[in-house]
Amino acid sequence: MLATLLDMMPLVLFAAVCIVLMLGYPVALSLAGTALAFAGFGLLLQSMGVDVPFEARMMNAMPNRLYGIMTNATLLAVPLFVLMGVLLEKSRVAETLLDAMAMAFGALRGGLGIAVVIVGMLLAASTGIVGATVVTMGLLSLPTMLKRGYSPALATGTICATGTLGQIIPPSIALVLLGDVLSNAYQQAQLSMGVWSPKTLSIGDLFIGALVPGLLLVVVYILYLLMVAWLKPEAAPAADRAALKAELGHTGSIWPLLLKGLLPPVLLIVAVLGSILGGFATPTEASAVGAFGALVLAATNRQLSINMLKETLHSTAQVTSMVFLILIGAALFSLVFRAYGGEELVTELFEAMPGGVVGATLVVMLVIFLLGFILDFIEITFVVVPIVGPVLLAMGVDPIWLGIMIAVNLQTSFLTPPFGFALFYLRGVTPASVPTSAIYKGVIPFIILQLGMLLALAIFPGIATWLPSVL
């Protein structure tokens, strides 16, 4: 009995981390503390003469891991993309853009919803931060949608679903982190198969692979809103353009407002993504372009001040510190997991699973979906992907396809009641008159649409892999 339990120690370690996280302890400290406790337990049993499958010498690799994290040039993109997102959030770009889109589409049935989706897409491509997009859109667009007679369920569901686009539409921080982890997993998988000149996976590959699925989701959202507006006009009524103009304080032509709202973020996105897709810059260099562009936009909108810069740098430092602390905790967890033979155990479980690579991939996607209820994308990327990634990639799974599947899967998980993170973000800025049940009801159709995207990616992997192969 004891021998069986010791052989299953990697799974016990994983379960213990999940339990500690559910108790509400900080993620980074939970990962590192639980891993150290299990490492100490293994050493204690070995000192007592118990045959424990624990390779203590693997812990010697921790200083090199830390040095590798701190000198990883790819991860330099994280603080720069966060800085870009926070600057855009504070420079009122979203407010101007939403006013312009509302003026352009508001007179159509479902038009305000379409405006929210388009603005959310551009914000997602600009900031890449799900929480920031959901909160910003909730504060700016929800009062207008409710005032114009939109169903609370449809309005909140649209905002939540649009906010999660920051998970998949590049340049996304989630894709930056996922790309770095998958790149290491891909090389590890190839080396385990005896390929001594491994192929590489870049973050740019993942950005390109995410473009088509992300844009398809936007199109599907808009088609759904048009269908609801056609079948249930009372749920998404057309706004009176004159009244909308008066409310927004804009009485002239909408074209200057549209140009002012749409041009700056589009130019910024083209500068960032265009430099990556054109091969002129790495994602790290493009993130510096984006941060500088966001600074220029803030200055152009007359929102740049010393206090604003202080707040922006403080927020950026907070988020960046959190990411790197979690990464350090995850590195320690990964070492202890491997020291207990976790990699071999996962390989054996996957190989014995019915359905082969399809069955293994399905189980991994289900586990990631469920973990999305209790963990943020950063923890899942740093903890789960390094464990399952090398095994799946060694079984022949395409790394770009796997990365996009994980991103869309997490996007769906963050939207799913009752634990979806996007729901909590929106609930925090939603008026008390809108019940939580309306938010839950509103996101269900969008969850179905996203599950449909996952199914489409599973049946037609070329949706994610075609564009990277061409470029």
JOPE-V176089 format. One record per residue. OMEGA is omega in degrees with one decimal (NA if undefined). D_CENTER is the distance of its C-alpha to the mean C-alpha in whole Angstrom. Layout:
OMEGA,D_CENTER / OMEGA,D_CENTER
This chain:
179.7,41 / -179.7,40 / 179.2,40 / 179.6,37 / 179.8,35 / 177.4,35 / -179.5,34 / -175.3,31 / 177.6,30 / 179.2,27 / 176.6,26 / 177.6,27 / -179.8,25 / 179.3,22 / -179.4,23 / 178.1,25 / 179.2,21 / -179.7,20 / 180.0,23 / 178.5,23 / 179.6,19 / 177.0,21 / 172.9,24 / 179.2,21 / -179.7,22 / -172.7,20 / -175.7,17 / -178.9,18 / 176.9,22 / -180.0,21 / -176.7,20 / -177.6,23 / 179.5,26 / 179.5,25 / 178.9,25 / 178.4,28 / 179.7,30 / 176.7,30 / 177.0,31 / 178.8,34 / 178.8,35 / 178.6,35 / 178.9,37 / 179.5,39 / 179.0,40 / 178.1,41 / 178.0,43 / 177.4,45 / 179.3,46 / -179.5,43 / -177.7,42 / 178.5,38 / -177.3,36 / 179.8,34 / -175.3,34 / -176.8,35 / 179.1,35 / -179.8,31 / 178.3,31 / -178.5,32 / -174.8,29 / 178.6,27 / 177.9,29 / 177.2,28 / -179.7,24 / 179.2,24 / 178.8,26 / 178.8,24 / -175.6,20 / -178.4,22 / -179.6,24 / -176.9,20 / -179.7,21 / -177.4,17 / 175.0,15 / 178.1,18 / -176.3,15 / -179.5,13 / -178.7,15 / 176.9,16 / 176.6,13 / 177.7,13 / 178.7,17 / -179.2,16 / -179.0,14 / 177.7,16 / -180.0,19 / 179.7,18 / -175.3,17 / -175.9,21 / 175.2,23 / 176.1,23 / -178.0,22 / -177.9,20 / 179.4,23 / -178.9,25 / -179.0,23 / 177.2,23 / -178.6,26 / -179.3,27 / 178.7,25 / 177.7,27 / -176.2,30 / -172.7,29 / -172.0,28 / -177.4,29 / 176.9,33 / 171.8,31 / -175.8,31 / -174.2,27 / 179.2,27 / 176.9,25 / 178.3,22 / 178.2,22 / 178.9,22 / -179.7,19 / -178.1,17 / 178.8,18 / 178.4,18 / 177.8,14 / -179.0,13 / 176.7,15 / 178.7,14 / 179.2,10 / -178.5,12 / -173.5,13 / -178.8,11 / -178.0,8 / -174.6,7 / -176.4,7 / -179.0,10 / -179.0,12 / -178.4,12 / -178.0,13 / -179.9,15 / -179.6,17 / 178.6,17 / -179.4,18 / -173.2,21 / -169.5,22 / -175.2,22 / 178.9,23 / 180.0,26 / -178.7,27 / 179.9,26 / 179.4,28 / -179.5,31 / 172.6,31 / 178.8,32 / 174.0,28 / 179.1,28 / 179.9,26 / -178.8,24 / -178.5,23 / -177.9,22 / 178.1,20 / 179.3,18 / -179.0,18 / 179.7,16 / -177.0,13 / -180.0,13 / 179.3,12 / -178.5,10 / 176.5,7 / 176.9,8 / 178.4,6 / -169.2,3 / -176.8,6 / -179.1,9 / -0.9,10 / -176.0,10 / 177.6,7 / 178.1,7 / -179.8,4 / 176.8,7 / -178.6,9 / -179.6,9 / 179.9,9 / 179.7,12 / -179.1,14 / -179.6,14 / 177.5,15 / 177.4,17 / -180.0,19 / -179.3,19 / 177.9,20 / 178.6,23 / -180.0,24 / -179.2,24 / 177.5,26 / 178.1,29 / 177.7,29 / 177.9,30 / 176.7,33 / -173.1,31 / 171.7,32 / -171.5,31 / 171.7,27 / -178.9,25 / 174.5,22 / 179.9,19 / 176.5,17 / 176.6,14 / 176.8,16 / -178.9,16 / 176.5,13 / -178.6,12 / 179.5,15 / -177.7,15 / -174.8,12 / -175.6,14 / 177.5,16 / -179.9,14 / 179.2,12 / 176.6,15 / 177.6,17 / 178.0,15 / 180.0,16 / -178.9,19 / 176.9,19 / -178.5,18 / 178.2,21 / 178.0,23 / 179.6,23 / 177.2,24 / 179.7,27 / 178.2,28 / -180.0,28 / 179.6,29 / -177.7,32 / -178.8,33 / -176.4,32 / -177.9,33 / -179.2,33 / -178.6,30 / -175.0,29 / 175.2,32 / 178.4,33 / 175.3,33 / -173.0,36 / -179.4,36 / 179.2,38 / 179.9,37 / 177.7,34 / -179.2,35 / -178.9,37 / -178.8,34 / 178.2,32 / -178.7,35 / -173.8,36 / -177.1,39 / 178.1,39 / -178.6,38 / -174.0,34 / 176.8,33 / 179.4,34 / -179.9,31 / -179.8,29 / -178.9,29 / -177.8,29 / -170.7,25 / -171.6,24 / -176.2,25 / -179.5,24 / 179.2,20 / 178.0,21 / 179.5,23 / 179.6,20 / 178.9,18 / 179.8,20 / -177.9,21 / -177.0,18 / -179.2,17 / 179.6,21 / 178.0,22 / -176.4,19 / -179.8,20 / 179.2,24 / -179.4,24 / -176.1,25 / 171.9,22 / 176.9,20 / 178.8,16 / 178.8,18 / 178.9,21 / 178.6,19 / 176.2,17 / 175.6,20 / -179.9,21 / 179.9,18 / 178.4,19 / 178.7,23 / 178.5,22 / 177.9,21 / 178.1,24 / 179.3,26 / 178.8,25 / 178.7,25 / 179.8,28 / 179.9,29 / 179.3,28 / 178.5,30 / -175.7,28 / 177.8,28 / -179.9,30 / -180.0,31 / 179.1,29 / 178.8,26 / 177.9,26 / 179.8,26 / -179.0,24 / -179.2,21 / 177.9,22 / 178.7,22 / 179.6,18 / 179.7,17 / 179.3,19 / -177.9,18 / -178.5,14 / 178.4,15 / 178.8,18 / -178.5,15 / -175.6,13 / 176.3,16 / 176.4,18 / 179.9,16 / 178.0,16 / 177.4,20 / 179.5,20 / 178.1,18 / 177.8,20 / 177.7,23 / -179.1,22 / 179.3,21 / -179.9,25 / 178.4,26 / 179.4,25 / 179.8,26 / 177.0,30 / 179.6,30 / -176.7,30 / -178.0,26 / 179.1,26 / -179.7,29 / 179.6,28 / 178.3,25 / 179.6,27 / -180.0,30 / -179.0,28 / -178.8,26 / 179.8,29 / -176.1,31 / 177.0,29 / -179.9,30 / 176.5,29 / -175.7,28 / 178.5,25 / 179.3,24 / 180.0,25 / 179.9,23 / 179.9,20 / 179.9,20 / 179.3,20 / -179.8,17 / 178.6,15 / 179.5,17 / 179.2,17 / 178.5,13 / -178.6,13 / 179.1,15 / 177.3,14 / 177.2,11 / -173.0,13 / -178.5,14 / 173.8,12 / -176.4,9 / -178.2,6 / -179.8,8 / -179.0,11 / 180.0,10 / -174.5,10 / -176.0,13 / -172.4,15 / -174.5,15 / 177.4,14 / 179.6,17 / -174.5,19 / -175.5,18 / -178.6,17 / -178.3,21 / -179.6,23 / -179.3,21 / 176.1,21 / 177.9,25 / 174.6,25 / 179.4,25 / 178.1,21 / -175.5,20 / 179.3,17 / 179.1,15 / -179.8,16 / 179.7,14 / -179.7,11 / 177.9,10 / 179.6,12 / -178.9,9 / 179.7,6 / 178.8,8 / 179.2,10 / 177.0,7 / 178.7,6 / -179.5,10 / -179.3,11 / -178.0,9 / -169.7,12 / 176.1,14 / -1.8,17 / -171.4,19 / -174.8,16 / -177.2,13 / -178.5,11 / -180.0,11 / 178.7,15 / 178.8,16 / -176.6,14 / 179.7,16 / -178.5,19 / -178.4,20 / -179.0,21 / 177.6,22 / -179.1,26 / -179.6,28 / 178.2,30 / -178.1,27 / 178.1,26 / -179.8,23 / 178.8,25 / 177.7,24 / 179.8,21 / -179.5,20 / -175.8,23 / -175.9,21 / -175.0,17 / 178.4,19 / -179.7,20 / 174.9,17 / 178.5,16 / 178.4,18 / -179.4,17 / 174.5,14 / 175.2,16 / 176.8,18 / 176.9,16 / 179.1,15 / 178.7,19 / 177.7,20 / 179.4,17 / -177.7,19 / -178.5,23 / -178.2,22 / -179.6,20 / 176.6,21 / -179.5,19 / -171.1,16 / -174.8,19 / -175.6,22 / 177.0,21 / 180.0,20 / 179.9,23 / -176.1,25 / NA,24
